[in-house]
């Protein structure tokens, strides 16, 4: 889980399972840059790394959940909406 500010800098992060690569934030940044050029979707998948990014923006804060597994999207989005 990552909490980012409006400039996409990490405010708080937590890797609960310890299985995320060190370049997870760089991957997220590149995906967000691509998404800003097109319509923004709350779910992004990076095929090379196999990471799924679920995110929700509220005002100047972005909450991001990252998964390496085939996670239940409804559960992830429910957590996002309840957390913010």
Secondary structure, DSSP 4 states (H G I P E B T S, - for coil): -EEE-TT--EEEE--SSS-S-TTHHHHHHHHHHHHHHS---SEEEETTTTEEEEEEEETTEEEEEEESS---HHHHHHHHHHH-
